[in-house]
Amino acid sequence: MTRPGEDYIASLDDGRTVIVDGERVGDLAKHPIFAPSVASVARLYDVSHDPANRDLMTYESPSNGQPANLAWLVPTSREDLKARRLAIEHWAKQSFGLFGRSPDHVASFFAGFVGASEWFSKGGKKYEDNLLRYYERARDEDLYLSYAIIHPQVDRTKAPHEQPEEHLYASIVDETDNGVVLRGAQMLGTGSAISNHIFVSCILPLPKGSEDYAISVSVPCGTPGLRIYPRRLYAGGATSRFDYPLSTQFDETDSLIVFDDVHVPWENVFVNRDIDITAAQFHETAAHNLGNTQAQIRFFVKLKFILGLARKLSECSGVIQSRPNQLDLGELAARVAIPEGMVLGAEGSSTVDSNGVARPNPKMLYAAMTLQPRLYQEIIFALREMTGGSMIEVPSSNLSWGDPVSEFDYGRYVRWPDTDSRERVKLLKLIWDIVGSEFASRAFQYEMFYAGSNSVVKGRSFANYPWGEATDLVDECLAGYALEGFEGVD
C-alpha cells in the first residue's frame, strides 16, 4: 500500500554506502546537503498517502486490495492512461516538474515490463516469475526505485567486453546457488542515493561477446559492496532557501554506482546474460513507452512553471500591458503547449497491444522527445531575454536585509511600480535558480540529454512514424496527373 513520508525516510537507514568528498555520509535524512531532497521525496509520499488524494493517486492492488500508486498500474484502456496521467501530473506539480526521476518514473518502466512479462521467460520461466514477484513487492511496499542503465564512458570506441579491463562496467562475474555476483560500474544513477533499490541493466544494444553485461537486476541500496558516489549537491553551496529556492529543495542527485562483487539474490534477477532479452525488455514491452510518457508529463509541468515565471515577471515589472510583451508571452505559451498537446494526443490515439496493454501513440511520444531539447533551450533563452540584467542586480544574499543601510538602498533602487524590494528580489532569485545557477545548468543538461543523444531520439521518431500516412498522400497526388495533363478528369 502507499506509505507516508516518514516511512520512506526511515527506509533510507539501511547501511548504504554513499560517499561524498571522500567520506561516507551517515544519516541522509539529517545530512545538510541530502536532507532537503529527502524531505521533498517524503512530501511526494505524503501526497499519495493522503486519503483525500486516494481516488486521484491510487488504484486497488490486485494482491491485497490496498491502495497502490497509479504509477504501478499496467494500463489496459485509454481510461487507465488518463488516470495514470492525472496522478503523475499531480506528483510532478509538487516539485514544479523539477524531479526528473521521481518514484513514478522507474515504476512506469516496471508496469511496462510486467505487461509483457513473457519476454523474460525466454531466458527461463524463473526469470518471469522473479519479475512478477518483485513487481508485486515493489508496488505493495511503495518502493522508490531508481535505475542505472548506462555504462561509464571509458572508451566509447570499444564494446563493453573490449574495454581495457574485464568487468569495467556492471556485469556478472560469478553465479552461486543463491544468486549472481556483480562487478563494475554504471553511470547516471539519478536519485539513486535517496532511493530504495537500483534497477541495473543496459538500455543500449549490446554486441555479441558482451553477454556478461546483458543483465536486468534490482539491488537494494544497502547491499554490501555497493558504493554510491553522488556529484556535488547544490544545496551545499546555497546560502539560504530565499537565495536558492530550487537548489535547496529539488536536487535529486546523480551518482556513479560501483559494484564491488555485489551479491544479488536470484529473486532479484530478471535477465541473466541474454543480449536479446536485455534489448527487448525496453522496446518489445511497453516499458520505454510508459516510462517516457511519465517523463513528458513531468516535462510539460516544468515548462508551465517556467511560463508562469515569465508571466509573473511581466506583471510585477509592469510591462504586461505592452503589446510586444504580450506577443512574446504568446509565442512562449505556444511552445510550452506543445509537449502537453503531444501527451494528450498520444493518449487520445493510444492503442491496445497484443498483450492487452494500452500504449500511448509512439508517433506523438517520440516527436515530443525529439523536440524536448530544442524547446527547453528556446524557452529558457526567452525567459533570460525577458529578465535581462534584473537578475544580476540583486543582493548577494538574504543577509542584506539585516543591515539598515543596505535595506534602505535596495528598498529604494531595486523595486517595481507595485512590487517592493523583497518581493522583487524573491522572484528574481527564483528565476535565476531555474536559468542561471548550478542547479539550473544541471537541469539544462538534463533536458538536453534526458533520453540520450538527440540523434538516438530522432532515430526512434523515425522508426515509430507511420510513414505510409504521408507517402500515400504523395502517391495519390502523383497518380492524379501525367505528362499529358490531369488523369481522370471528365
SULVENKA-V551591 format. One line per field, one symbol per residue. ss: DSSP state (h for helix, s for strand, l for the rest). A space follows every 50 residues. Layout:
ss=???
This chain:
ss=llllhhhhhhhlllllssssllssllllllllllhhhhhhhhhhhhhhhl hhhhhhhsssllllllssshhhlllllhhhhhhhhhhhhhhhhhllllll lllhhhhhhhhhhhhllhhhhlllhhhhhhhhhhhhhhhhhlllssssls lllllllllhhhllllllslssssssllsssssssssllllhhhllssss llllllllllhhhlsssssslllllssssslllhhhhlllllllllllll llllssssssssssshhhssssllhhhhhhhhhlllhhhhhhhhhhhhhh hhhhhhhhhhhhhhhhhlllllhhhhhhhhhhhhhhhhhhhhhhhhhhll sslllllssllhhhhhhhhhhhhhhhhhhhhhhhhhhhhhhllllllhhh hhlhhhhhhhhhhllsllslhhhhhhhhhhhhhhhllhhhhhhhhhhhhl lllhhhhhhhhhhhllhhhhhhhhhhhhllssllssllll
